[in-house]
């Protein structure tokens, strides 16, 4: 009985970690921020101006999303002259989270509609 209780105790996630995971998913819940992270994954380092053009949104909107990503230590900035460039922090880990999410969505699409070709196409996008 004591061993079972200890195993259950070991399997519980501390409240602080649950809150951190919830906060991360909250940050990742906006499509613009996901697009920014994908662009940074693909291009390694991108200027605010490039992001603005790529996303077709205002500079202030880009800056607000970047500020939130920076506050949560998902991106870092580097100033080069008048331009500010952003890149991913822990890019491999962030890439894995994004790839896992896309893979899960693709799997659900395939399971729901039996479109295995769509699933394969989306997985090939992850490269």
JONORPE-V730592 format. One record per residue. N is the residue number from 0. RES is the residue in one letter. SS is DSSP state (alpha for helix, beta for strand, coil for the rest). OMEGA is omega in whole degrees, -180 to 180 (NA if undefined). NEAR is the number of other ideal C-beta (glycine too) atoms within 10 Angstrom. Layout:
# JONORPE-V730592
n:N res:RES ss:SS omega:OMEGA near:NEAR
n:N res:RES ss:SS omega:OMEGA near:NEAR
This chain:
# JONORPE-V730592
n:0 res:X ss:coil omega:180 near:5
n:1 res:X ss:alpha omega:180 near:6
n:2 res:X ss:alpha omega:178 near:7
n:3 res:X ss:alpha omega:179 near:8
n:4 res:X ss:alpha omega:179 near:9
n:5 res:X ss:alpha omega:179 near:10
n:6 res:X ss:alpha omega:178 near:9
n:7 res:X ss:alpha omega:179 near:9
n:8 res:X ss:alpha omega:-180 near:8
n:9 res:X ss:alpha omega:-177 near:7
n:10 res:X ss:alpha omega:180 near:7
n:11 res:X ss:coil omega:180 near:9
n:12 res:X ss:coil omega:179 near:9
n:13 res:X ss:coil omega:-178 near:8
n:14 res:X ss:alpha omega:-180 near:8
n:15 res:X ss:alpha omega:179 near:8
n:16 res:X ss:alpha omega:177 near:10
n:17 res:X ss:alpha omega:179 near:11
n:18 res:X ss:alpha omega:179 near:10
n:19 res:X ss:alpha omega:178 near:13
n:20 res:X ss:alpha omega:178 near:11
n:21 res:X ss:alpha omega:179 near:10
n:22 res:X ss:alpha omega:179 near:11
n:23 res:X ss:alpha omega:179 near:14
n:24 res:X ss:alpha omega:177 near:11
n:25 res:X ss:alpha omega:178 near:11
n:26 res:X ss:alpha omega:-178 near:17
n:27 res:X ss:coil omega:-173 near:18
n:28 res:X ss:coil omega:-178 near:9
n:29 res:X ss:coil omega:-178 near:13
n:30 res:X ss:alpha omega:180 near:9
n:31 res:X ss:alpha omega:-180 near:15
n:32 res:X ss:alpha omega:176 near:18
n:33 res:X ss:alpha omega:178 near:15
n:34 res:X ss:alpha omega:179 near:15
n:35 res:X ss:alpha omega:-180 near:24
n:36 res:X ss:alpha omega:178 near:22
n:37 res:X ss:alpha omega:179 near:14
n:38 res:X ss:alpha omega:179 near:17
n:39 res:X ss:alpha omega:176 near:25
n:40 res:X ss:alpha omega:-176 near:16
n:41 res:X ss:alpha omega:-172 near:10
n:42 res:X ss:alpha omega:179 near:14
n:43 res:X ss:coil omega:-179 near:11
n:44 res:X ss:beta omega:-175 near:14
n:45 res:X ss:beta omega:177 near:19
n:46 res:X ss:beta omega:177 near:17
n:47 res:X ss:alpha omega:180 near:16
n:48 res:X ss:alpha omega:177 near:14
n:49 res:X ss:alpha omega:179 near:16
n:50 res:X ss:alpha omega:180 near:24
n:51 res:X ss:alpha omega:179 near:16
n:52 res:X ss:alpha omega:-177 near:11
n:53 res:X ss:alpha omega:-177 near:14
n:54 res:X ss:alpha omega:-179 near:16
n:55 res:X ss:coil omega:176 near:6
n:56 res:X ss:coil omega:-177 near:15
n:57 res:X ss:coil omega:179 near:10
n:58 res:X ss:alpha omega:-179 near:11
n:59 res:X ss:alpha omega:178 near:8
n:60 res:X ss:alpha omega:176 near:13
n:61 res:X ss:alpha omega:-178 near:22
n:62 res:X ss:alpha omega:179 near:15
n:63 res:X ss:alpha omega:179 near:13
n:64 res:X ss:alpha omega:179 near:20
n:65 res:X ss:alpha omega:179 near:22
n:66 res:X ss:alpha omega:179 near:12
n:67 res:X ss:alpha omega:178 near:16
n:68 res:X ss:alpha omega:179 near:24
n:69 res:X ss:alpha omega:179 near:15
n:70 res:X ss:alpha omega:-179 near:10
n:71 res:X ss:coil omega:173 near:16
n:72 res:X ss:coil omega:175 near:9
n:73 res:X ss:coil omega:177 near:24
n:74 res:X ss:beta omega:176 near:23
n:75 res:X ss:beta omega:-179 near:15
n:76 res:X ss:beta omega:176 near:14
n:77 res:X ss:beta omega:-180 near:11
n:78 res:X ss:beta omega:176 near:8
n:79 res:X ss:beta omega:-175 near:9
n:80 res:X ss:coil omega:-180 near:5
n:81 res:X ss:coil omega:-178 near:7
n:82 res:X ss:beta omega:174 near:11
n:83 res:X ss:beta omega:-180 near:14
n:84 res:X ss:beta omega:-180 near:18
n:85 res:X ss:beta omega:175 near:24
n:86 res:X ss:beta omega:-180 near:15
n:87 res:X ss:beta omega:169 near:21
n:88 res:X ss:coil omega:-179 near:15
n:89 res:X ss:coil omega:-172 near:12
n:90 res:X ss:alpha omega:-180 near:15
n:91 res:X ss:alpha omega:-180 near:8
n:92 res:X ss:alpha omega:178 near:11
n:93 res:X ss:alpha omega:178 near:20
n:94 res:X ss:alpha omega:179 near:17
n:95 res:X ss:alpha omega:178 near:11
n:96 res:X ss:alpha omega:180 near:15
n:97 res:X ss:alpha omega:180 near:16
n:98 res:X ss:alpha omega:178 near:15
n:99 res:X ss:alpha omega:180 near:11
n:100 res:X ss:alpha omega:180 near:13
n:101 res:X ss:alpha omega:179 near:16
n:102 res:X ss:alpha omega:178 near:14
n:103 res:X ss:alpha omega:179 near:10
n:104 res:X ss:alpha omega:180 near:12
n:105 res:X ss:alpha omega:179 near:20
n:106 res:X ss:alpha omega:180 near:13
n:107 res:X ss:alpha omega:177 near:11
n:108 res:X ss:alpha omega:-179 near:15
n:109 res:X ss:alpha omega:-179 near:17
n:110 res:X ss:alpha omega:-178 near:11
n:111 res:X ss:alpha omega:-175 near:8
n:112 res:X ss:alpha omega:-179 near:10
n:113 res:X ss:coil omega:177 near:10
n:114 res:X ss:coil omega:-177 near:14
n:115 res:X ss:alpha omega:178 near:12
n:116 res:X ss:alpha omega:177 near:9
n:117 res:X ss:alpha omega:179 near:13
n:118 res:X ss:alpha omega:-180 near:19
n:119 res:X ss:alpha omega:179 near:12
n:120 res:X ss:alpha omega:-179 near:11
n:121 res:X ss:alpha omega:179 near:17
n:122 res:X ss:alpha omega:179 near:15
n:123 res:X ss:alpha omega:177 near:8
n:124 res:X ss:alpha omega:-179 near:10
n:125 res:X ss:alpha omega:176 near:12
n:126 res:X ss:coil omega:NA near:6
